[in-house]
């Protein structure tokens, strides 16, 4: 049986990640409180932000910015959107 977590983004029990996605305390917190679904959505969104803003991941400022956006994303706060991006309709 797969591991489940109470996802802080969706406020319900969902399948969790199999391992912490990042080293240290931040990765452990995500592992314990973020669902696999929310993490995959963040990864797609993060890629759009990196490409749109042409972020250099060697730059500490860019990594800090992404960390702040990740926190906002998982806590359902206002987070940066890619310019002109329209999320897919849920009515498929």
Secondary structure, 3 states (H helix, E strand, C coil): CCCEEEECCCCEEEEECCCCCCCHHHHHHHHHHCEHHHHHHHHHHHHHHHHHHCCCCCCHHHHHHHHHHHHHHHCCCCCCCCCCCCCCCCCC
